[in-house]
Amino acid sequence: MVNRTVVGAHYGLTGWLAQRITAVVMALYTLLFLVTVVLLRPGDFDAWRALFAAGWMRIATLLFFVSLFAHAWIGVRDILMDYVKPTGLRLALEVAVIVALGAYGAWAVEILWRA
């Protein structure tokens, strides 16, 4: 007899789709970043600072980081659900990951808006 645990309708599909969308956003940003660096060729700190001082670059970079953290969260959450069976330990690890990703997100915002 197979014992299945139902976690909700289309739960896996939502995570799968979110992973693909965030991967596309990160790939597009990478292409944008590479084209921008090749065209502008920032060679010193002031040139890099000027590049990230532009509002469009800050927003694009912030969108990249939001996508990166969402992508990481979904991946780590799925790994924890698959391999960490004790519920309390899994919850503690999930909270630790959320806190770390939140701190990294706040740090990214601080760096981007300090430039």
DSSP file (Angstrom, degrees, kcal/mol; ACC not computed):
  #  RESIDUE AA STRUCTURE BP1 BP2  ACC     N-H-->O    O-->H-N    N-H-->O    O-->H-N    TCO  KAPPA ALPHA  PHI   PSI    X-CA   Y-CA   Z-CA
    1    1 A M              0   0    0      0, 0.0     2,-0.5     0, 0.0     0, 0.0   0.000 360.0 360.0 360.0 135.5    0.0    0.0    0.0
    2    2 A V        -     0   0    0      2,-0.0     2,-0.7     1,-0.0     0, 0.0  -0.798 360.0-153.6 -93.3 127.7    1.3    3.5   -0.9
    3    3 A N        -     0   0    0     -2,-0.5     2,-0.4     2,-0.0    -1,-0.0  -0.890  18.8-174.9-103.7 108.3    1.0    6.1    1.8
    4    4 A R        -     0   0    0     -2,-0.7     2,-0.6     2,-0.0    -2,-0.0  -0.831  17.8-147.8-108.4 142.1    0.7    9.5    0.2
    5    5 A T        -     0   0    0     -2,-0.4     2,-0.5     2,-0.0    -2,-0.0  -0.936  14.1-145.5-107.0 122.4    0.6   12.9    1.9
    6    6 A V        +     0   0    0     -2,-0.6     3,-0.1     1,-0.1    -2,-0.0  -0.764  20.6 175.7 -89.7 125.4   -1.4   15.5    0.1
    7    7 A V        -     0   0    0     -2,-0.5     2,-0.2     1,-0.4    -1,-0.1   0.392  59.3 -62.2-109.7   1.1    0.1   19.0    0.5
    8    8 A G    >   -     0   0    0      3,-0.0     3,-1.1     2,-0.0    -1,-0.4  -0.420  64.4 -63.0 130.8 153.9   -2.3   20.9   -1.7
    9    9 A A  T 3  S-     0   0    0      1,-0.3    -3,-0.0    -2,-0.2     0, 0.0  -0.493 113.9  -7.2 -71.8 131.9   -3.5   21.1   -5.3
   10   10 A H  T 3> S+     0   0    0     -2,-0.2     4,-2.1     1,-0.1    -1,-0.3   0.694  84.6 140.2  60.7  24.4   -0.8   22.1   -7.8
   11   11 A Y  H <> S+     0   0    0     -3,-1.1     4,-1.7     1,-0.2     5,-0.1   0.919  74.6  45.4 -62.7 -43.2    1.8   22.9   -5.1
   12   12 A G  H  > S+     0   0    0     -4,-0.3     4,-2.4     1,-0.2    -1,-0.2   0.864 110.0  54.8 -68.2 -35.9    4.6   21.3   -7.1
   13   13 A L  H  > S+     0   0    0      2,-0.2     4,-2.7     1,-0.2     5,-0.2   0.890 105.8  52.1 -65.0 -40.0    3.5   23.0  -10.3
   14   14 A T  H  X S+     0   0    0     -4,-2.1     4,-2.5     2,-0.2    -1,-0.2   0.932 112.3  44.9 -63.0 -45.9    3.6   26.5   -8.7
   15   15 A G  H  X S+     0   0    0     -4,-1.7     4,-2.3     2,-0.2    -2,-0.2   0.908 113.4  50.7 -63.3 -42.5    7.2   25.9   -7.4
   16   16 A W  H  X S+     0   0    0     -4,-2.4     4,-1.8     2,-0.2    -2,-0.2   0.928 113.0  45.4 -61.3 -46.2    8.2   24.5  -10.8
   17   17 A L  H  X S+     0   0    0     -4,-2.7     4,-2.5     1,-0.2    -2,-0.2   0.901 111.8  51.6 -65.9 -41.9    6.8   27.5  -12.7
   18   18 A A  H  X S+     0   0    0     -4,-2.5     4,-2.7    -5,-0.2     5,-0.3   0.893 107.7  53.4 -62.3 -39.9    8.3   30.0  -10.2
   19   19 A Q  H  X S+     0   0    0     -4,-2.3     4,-1.9     1,-0.2    -1,-0.2   0.918 111.4  45.8 -60.6 -43.4   11.7   28.3  -10.7
   20   20 A R  H  X S+     0   0    0     -4,-1.8     4,-2.1     2,-0.2    -2,-0.2   0.905 113.4  48.3 -68.4 -41.5   11.5   28.7  -14.4
   21   21 A I  H  X S+     0   0    0     -4,-2.5     4,-2.3     2,-0.2    -2,-0.2   0.933 113.3  46.5 -66.0 -45.6   10.3   32.3  -14.3
   22   22 A T  H  X S+     0   0    0     -4,-2.7     4,-2.4     1,-0.2    -1,-0.2   0.868 110.8  53.7 -65.6 -34.6   13.0   33.4  -11.9
   23   23 A A  H  X S+     0   0    0     -4,-1.9     4,-2.3    -5,-0.3    -1,-0.2   0.901 109.1  48.5 -65.1 -39.9   15.6   31.6  -14.0
   24   24 A V  H  X S+     0   0    0     -4,-2.1     4,-2.6     2,-0.2    -2,-0.2   0.915 111.0  50.4 -65.6 -42.9   14.5   33.5  -17.1
   25   25 A V  H  X S+     0   0    0     -4,-2.3     4,-2.2     1,-0.2    -2,-0.2   0.925 112.4  46.9 -60.7 -44.4   14.6   36.8  -15.2
   26   26 A M  H  X S+     0   0    0     -4,-2.4     4,-2.2     2,-0.2    -1,-0.2   0.886 112.1  50.2 -66.4 -38.1   18.1   36.0  -14.0
   27   27 A A  H  X S+     0   0    0     -4,-2.3     4,-2.2     2,-0.2    -2,-0.2   0.916 110.8  49.1 -65.7 -42.8   19.3   35.0  -17.5
   28   28 A L  H  X S+     0   0    0     -4,-2.6     4,-2.6     1,-0.2    -2,-0.2   0.905 111.3  49.4 -63.3 -41.4   17.9   38.2  -19.0
   29   29 A Y  H  X S+     0   0    0     -4,-2.2     4,-3.2     2,-0.2     5,-0.2   0.912 108.5  53.7 -63.4 -41.3   19.6   40.3  -16.4
   30   30 A T  H  X S+     0   0    0     -4,-2.2     4,-2.6     2,-0.2    -2,-0.2   0.921 110.6  46.2 -60.0 -44.1   22.9   38.5  -17.0
   31   31 A L  H  X S+     0   0    0     -4,-2.2     4,-2.6     2,-0.2     5,-0.2   0.930 113.6  49.0 -62.9 -45.3   22.6   39.2  -20.7
   32   32 A L  H  X S+     0   0    0     -4,-2.6     4,-2.5     1,-0.2    -2,-0.2   0.918 112.6  48.3 -59.0 -44.6   21.7   42.9  -20.0
   33   33 A F  H  X S+     0   0    0     -4,-3.2     4,-2.7     2,-0.2     5,-0.2   0.924 112.1  48.1 -63.5 -46.0   24.6   43.2  -17.6
   34   34 A L  H  X S+     0   0    0     -4,-2.6     4,-2.4    -5,-0.2    -2,-0.2   0.918 113.3  47.3 -63.3 -43.6   27.1   41.6  -20.0
   35   35 A V  H  X S+     0   0    0     -4,-2.6     4,-2.5     2,-0.2     5,-0.2   0.918 113.3  49.3 -63.3 -42.7   26.0   43.9  -22.9
   36   36 A T  H  X S+     0   0    0     -4,-2.5     4,-2.8    -5,-0.2     5,-0.4   0.916 112.5  46.8 -63.5 -43.5   26.2   46.9  -20.7
   37   37 A V  H  X S+     0   0    0     -4,-2.7     4,-2.1     1,-0.2    -1,-0.2   0.894 113.2  48.9 -67.1 -39.5   29.6   46.1  -19.4
   38   38 A V  H  < S+     0   0    0     -4,-2.4    -2,-0.2    -5,-0.2    -1,-0.2   0.909 117.3  41.4 -66.4 -41.2   30.9   45.4  -23.0
   39   39 A L  H  < S+     0   0    0     -4,-2.5    -2,-0.2    -5,-0.2    -1,-0.2   0.914 126.2  31.4 -73.9 -42.6   29.5   48.6  -24.3
   40   40 A L  H  < S-     0   0    0     -4,-2.8    -3,-0.2    -5,-0.2    -2,-0.2   0.755  84.1-158.1 -89.6 -24.7   30.4   50.9  -21.5
   41   41 A R     <  -     0   0    0     -4,-2.1     2,-0.4    -5,-0.4    -3,-0.1   0.927   9.2-154.7  45.3  61.8   33.6   49.2  -20.3
   42   42 A P        +     0   0    0      0, 0.0    -1,-0.2     0, 0.0    -2,-0.0  -0.515  19.0 175.7 -67.1 123.4   33.7   50.6  -16.8
   43   43 A G        +     0   0    0     -2,-0.4     2,-0.3    -3,-0.2    -2,-0.1   0.630  54.3  32.1-108.2 -16.3   37.3   50.5  -15.8
   44   44 A D  S  > S-     0   0    0      1,-0.1     4,-2.1     0, 0.0     3,-0.3  -0.813  89.1 -92.9-135.9 177.6   37.5   52.1  -12.4
   45   45 A F  H  > S+     0   0    0     -2,-0.3     4,-2.8     1,-0.2     5,-0.2   0.885 120.9  54.0 -60.0 -42.1   35.3   52.5   -9.3
   46   46 A D  H  > S+     0   0    0      1,-0.2     4,-2.3     2,-0.2    -1,-0.2   0.874 108.1  50.0 -63.6 -36.6   33.8   55.8  -10.4
   47   47 A A  H  > S+     0   0    0     -3,-0.3     4,-2.1     2,-0.2    -1,-0.2   0.908 112.3  46.9 -67.9 -41.3   32.6   54.2  -13.7
   48   48 A W  H  X S+     0   0    0     -4,-2.1     4,-2.2     2,-0.2    -2,-0.2   0.915 112.3  50.8 -64.5 -41.7   31.1   51.3  -11.9
   49   49 A R  H  X S+     0   0    0     -4,-2.8     4,-0.8     1,-0.2    -2,-0.2   0.905 109.9  49.6 -62.9 -40.8   29.4   53.6   -9.4
   50   50 A A  H  X S+     0   0    0     -4,-2.3     4,-0.8     2,-0.2     3,-0.4   0.883 108.1  54.6 -64.9 -38.3   28.0   55.7  -12.3
   51   51 A L  H >< S+     0   0    0     -4,-2.1     3,-0.7     1,-0.2     6,-0.2   0.937 113.9  39.8 -60.4 -46.9   26.7   52.6  -13.9
   52   52 A F  H 3< S+     0   0    0     -4,-2.2    -1,-0.2     1,-0.2    -2,-0.2   0.507 102.3  71.9 -84.6  -3.5   24.8   51.5  -10.8
   53   53 A A  H 3< S+     0   0    0     -4,-0.8    -1,-0.2    -3,-0.4     2,-0.2   0.719  75.9  98.5 -78.2 -21.7   23.7   55.1  -10.1
   54   54 A A  S <X S-     0   0    0     -4,-0.8     4,-2.0    -3,-0.7     3,-0.3  -0.477  78.1-135.0 -67.5 133.8   21.3   54.9  -13.0
   55   55 A G  H  > S+     0   0    0      1,-0.2     4,-2.4     2,-0.2     5,-0.2   0.865 102.0  54.7 -59.8 -39.2   17.8   54.2  -11.8
   56   56 A W  H  > S+     0   0    0      1,-0.2     4,-2.3     2,-0.2    -1,-0.2   0.867 108.9  48.5 -64.9 -35.4   17.1   51.5  -14.5
   57   57 A M  H  > S+     0   0    0     -3,-0.3     4,-2.5    -6,-0.2    -1,-0.2   0.886 110.9  50.3 -72.9 -37.7   20.2   49.6  -13.5
   58   58 A R  H  X S+     0   0    0     -4,-2.0     4,-2.6     2,-0.2    -2,-0.2   0.936 113.3  45.4 -62.5 -46.1   19.4   49.7   -9.8
   59   59 A I  H  X S+     0   0    0     -4,-2.4     4,-2.6     2,-0.2    -2,-0.2   0.923 113.8  49.0 -64.5 -44.3   15.8   48.4  -10.5
   60   60 A A  H  X S+     0   0    0     -4,-2.3     4,-2.0     1,-0.2    -1,-0.2   0.904 113.5  47.1 -62.4 -40.9   17.1   45.7  -12.9
   61   61 A T  H  X S+     0   0    0     -4,-2.5     4,-2.4     2,-0.2    -2,-0.2   0.895 111.4  50.7 -68.7 -39.7   19.7   44.6  -10.3
   62   62 A L  H  X S+     0   0    0     -4,-2.6     4,-2.6     2,-0.2    -2,-0.2   0.913 109.6  50.7 -62.9 -41.8   17.1   44.6   -7.5
   63   63 A L  H  X S+     0   0    0     -4,-2.6     4,-2.3     2,-0.2    -2,-0.2   0.886 108.9  52.9 -61.8 -38.8   14.8   42.5   -9.7
   64   64 A F  H  X S+     0   0    0     -4,-2.0     4,-2.7     2,-0.2    -2,-0.2   0.942 110.8  45.9 -59.7 -48.0   17.7   40.1  -10.3
   65   65 A F  H  X S+     0   0    0     -4,-2.4     4,-2.7     2,-0.2     5,-0.2   0.889 111.1  51.6 -66.6 -38.8   18.3   39.7   -6.6
   66   66 A V  H  X S+     0   0    0     -4,-2.6     4,-2.3     2,-0.2    -1,-0.2   0.926 113.3  46.0 -61.4 -43.1   14.6   39.3   -5.8
   67   67 A S  H  X S+     0   0    0     -4,-2.3     4,-2.7    -5,-0.2    -2,-0.2   0.906 111.9  51.7 -64.7 -41.6   14.5   36.5   -8.4
   68   68 A L  H  X S+     0   0    0     -4,-2.7     4,-2.6     1,-0.2    -2,-0.2   0.921 112.0  45.4 -60.9 -45.2   17.7   35.0   -7.1
   69   69 A F  H  X S+     0   0    0     -4,-2.7     4,-2.6     2,-0.2    -1,-0.2   0.883 114.0  48.5 -70.2 -37.5   16.4   34.8   -3.5
   70   70 A A  H  X S+     0   0    0     -4,-2.3     4,-2.3    -5,-0.2    -2,-0.2   0.918 113.0  48.8 -65.0 -42.5   13.0   33.4   -4.6
   71   71 A H  H  X S+     0   0    0     -4,-2.7     4,-2.1     1,-0.2    -2,-0.2   0.920 113.3  46.8 -61.6 -45.4   14.8   30.8   -6.7
   72   72 A A  H  X S+     0   0    0     -4,-2.6     4,-2.9    -5,-0.2     5,-0.3   0.914 110.8  52.5 -64.5 -43.0   17.1   29.9   -3.9
   73   73 A W  H  X S+     0   0    0     -4,-2.6     4,-2.8     1,-0.2     5,-0.2   0.928 110.0  47.4 -60.1 -46.3   14.2   29.7   -1.4
   74   74 A I  H  X S+     0   0    0     -4,-2.3     4,-2.2     2,-0.2    -1,-0.2   0.920 114.6  46.8 -63.0 -43.5   12.1   27.4   -3.6
   75   75 A G  H  X S+     0   0    0     -4,-2.1     4,-2.1    -5,-0.2    -2,-0.2   0.936 115.8  43.1 -64.1 -47.8   15.1   25.1   -4.2
   76   76 A V  H  X S+     0   0    0     -4,-2.9     4,-2.8     2,-0.2     5,-0.2   0.902 112.9  53.6 -67.1 -40.4   16.2   24.9   -0.5
   77   77 A R  H  X S+     0   0    0     -4,-2.8     4,-2.5    -5,-0.3    -1,-0.2   0.920 109.8  47.8 -59.2 -44.3   12.6   24.5    0.6
   78   78 A D  H  X S+     0   0    0     -4,-2.2     4,-1.9    -5,-0.2    -1,-0.2   0.899 112.0  49.4 -65.3 -39.8   12.1   21.5   -1.7
   79   79 A I  H  X S+     0   0    0     -4,-2.1     4,-2.4     2,-0.2     5,-0.3   0.927 112.3  48.0 -63.8 -44.3   15.4   20.0   -0.6
   80   80 A L  H  X S+     0   0    0     -4,-2.8     4,-2.2     1,-0.2    -2,-0.2   0.903 111.2  50.5 -64.2 -40.2   14.4   20.4    3.1
   81   81 A M  H  < S+     0   0    0     -4,-2.5    -1,-0.2    -5,-0.2    -2,-0.2   0.866 115.7  43.5 -65.1 -34.5   11.0   18.9    2.4
   82   82 A D  H  < S+     0   0    0     -4,-1.9    -2,-0.2    -5,-0.2    -1,-0.2   0.866 128.1  22.4 -78.3 -36.7   12.5   15.9    0.7
   83   83 A Y  H  < S+     0   0    0     -4,-2.4     2,-0.8     1,-0.2    -3,-0.2   0.629 106.3  70.6-114.7 -15.8   15.4   15.1    3.0
   84   84 A V     <  +     0   0    0     -4,-2.2    -1,-0.2    -5,-0.3     6,-0.1  -0.873  53.3 173.5-107.6 103.3   14.7   16.5    6.5
   85   85 A K        +     0   0    0     -2,-0.8     2,-0.3    -3,-0.1    -1,-0.2   0.871  50.1  89.3 -82.9 -38.7   11.9   14.4    8.0
   86   86 A P  S  > S-     0   0    0      0, 0.0     4,-2.5     0, 0.0     5,-0.2  -0.461  70.3-146.9 -63.9 121.8   11.6   15.7   11.6
   87   87 A T  H  > S+     0   0    0     -2,-0.3     4,-2.7     1,-0.2     5,-0.2   0.878  92.8  51.5 -59.9 -42.9    9.1   18.6   11.3
   88   88 A G  H  > S+     0   0    0      2,-0.2     4,-2.3     1,-0.2    -1,-0.2   0.913 112.3  45.6 -63.0 -43.8   10.7   20.7   14.1
   89   89 A L  H  > S+     0   0    0      2,-0.2     4,-2.5     1,-0.2    -1,-0.2   0.913 113.0  50.5 -66.0 -42.4   14.2   20.6   12.6
   90   90 A R  H  X S+     0   0    0     -4,-2.5     4,-2.5     1,-0.2    -2,-0.2   0.917 111.0  48.9 -61.8 -43.3   12.8   21.3    9.1
   91   91 A L  H  X S+     0   0    0     -4,-2.7     4,-2.5     2,-0.2    -1,-0.2   0.912 110.9  50.3 -62.7 -42.8   10.9   24.3   10.3
   92   92 A A  H  X S+     0   0    0     -4,-2.3     4,-2.2     1,-0.2    -2,-0.2   0.913 112.4  46.9 -62.7 -42.5   14.0   25.6   12.2
   93   93 A L  H  X S+     0   0    0     -4,-2.5     4,-2.3     2,-0.2    -1,-0.2   0.892 111.4  51.3 -66.7 -39.0   16.1   25.2    9.0
   94   94 A E  H  X S+     0   0    0     -4,-2.5     4,-2.5     2,-0.2    -2,-0.2   0.913 110.4  48.6 -63.8 -42.2   13.4   26.9    6.9
   95   95 A V  H  X S+     0   0    0     -4,-2.5     4,-2.6     2,-0.2    -2,-0.2   0.904 110.3  52.1 -63.6 -40.8   13.2   29.9    9.3
   96   96 A A  H  X S+     0   0    0     -4,-2.2     4,-2.4     1,-0.2    -2,-0.2   0.904 110.6  47.7 -62.2 -41.3   17.0   30.1    9.2
   97   97 A V  H  X S+     0   0    0     -4,-2.3     4,-2.9     2,-0.2     5,-0.2   0.921 111.7  49.9 -65.8 -43.6   17.0   30.2    5.4
   98   98 A I  H  X S+     0   0    0     -4,-2.5     4,-2.4     2,-0.2    -2,-0.2   0.920 112.1  47.8 -61.1 -44.2   14.3   32.8    5.4
   99   99 A V  H  X S+     0   0    0     -4,-2.6     4,-2.4     2,-0.2    -1,-0.2   0.921 113.5  47.9 -63.2 -43.8   16.2   35.0    7.9
  100  100 A A  H  X S+     0   0    0     -4,-2.4     4,-2.6     2,-0.2    -2,-0.2   0.935 113.2  46.9 -64.1 -46.1   19.4   34.7    5.9
  101  101 A L  H  X S+     0   0    0     -4,-2.9     4,-2.2     1,-0.2    -1,-0.2   0.880 112.1  51.4 -64.9 -36.7   17.7   35.5    2.6
  102  102 A G  H  X S+     0   0    0     -4,-2.4     4,-2.4    -5,-0.2    -1,-0.2   0.908 111.0  47.7 -63.6 -42.2   16.0   38.5    4.1
  103  103 A A  H  X S+     0   0    0     -4,-2.4     4,-2.3     2,-0.2    -2,-0.2   0.909 112.0  49.5 -65.3 -42.1   19.3   39.8    5.5
  104  104 A Y  H  X S+     0   0    0     -4,-2.6     4,-2.3     2,-0.2    -1,-0.2   0.888 110.7  51.3 -63.7 -38.0   21.0   39.3    2.1
  105  105 A G  H  X S+     0   0    0     -4,-2.2     4,-2.2     2,-0.2    -2,-0.2   0.920 110.3  47.7 -64.2 -44.4   18.1   41.1    0.5
  106  106 A A  H  X S+     0   0    0     -4,-2.4     4,-2.4     1,-0.2    -2,-0.2   0.890 111.8  51.0 -63.1 -39.2   18.3   44.1    2.9
  107  107 A W  H  X S+     0   0    0     -4,-2.3     4,-2.5     2,-0.2    -2,-0.2   0.901 108.7  51.3 -64.6 -41.7   22.1   44.2    2.3
  108  108 A A  H  X S+     0   0    0     -4,-2.3     4,-2.7     2,-0.2    -2,-0.2   0.915 110.4  48.7 -62.5 -42.9   21.6   44.2   -1.5
  109  109 A V  H  X S+     0   0    0     -4,-2.2     4,-2.4     2,-0.2    -2,-0.2   0.923 111.1  50.6 -62.6 -44.1   19.2   47.1   -1.2
  110  110 A E  H  X S+     0   0    0     -4,-2.4     4,-0.6     1,-0.2    -2,-0.2   0.921 112.9  45.6 -60.3 -44.3   21.6   49.0    1.0
  111  111 A I  H >X S+     0   0    0     -4,-2.5     4,-1.0     1,-0.2     3,-0.7   0.927 113.7  49.0 -65.5 -44.8   24.5   48.5   -1.4
  112  112 A L  H 3< S+     0   0    0     -4,-2.7     3,-0.3     1,-0.2    -2,-0.2   0.881 115.3  42.3 -65.4 -38.4   22.4   49.4   -4.5
  113  113 A W  H 3< S+     0   0    0     -4,-2.4    -1,-0.2     1,-0.2    -2,-0.2   0.457 107.4  61.5 -92.2   1.0   21.0   52.6   -3.0
  114  114 A R  H <<        0   0    0     -3,-0.7    -1,-0.2    -4,-0.6    -2,-0.2   0.691 360.0 360.0 -89.1 -22.8   24.3   53.7   -1.5
  115  115 A A     <        0   0    0     -4,-1.0    -1,-0.2    -3,-0.3    -2,-0.1   0.489 360.0 360.0 -64.2 360.0   26.0   53.8   -4.9
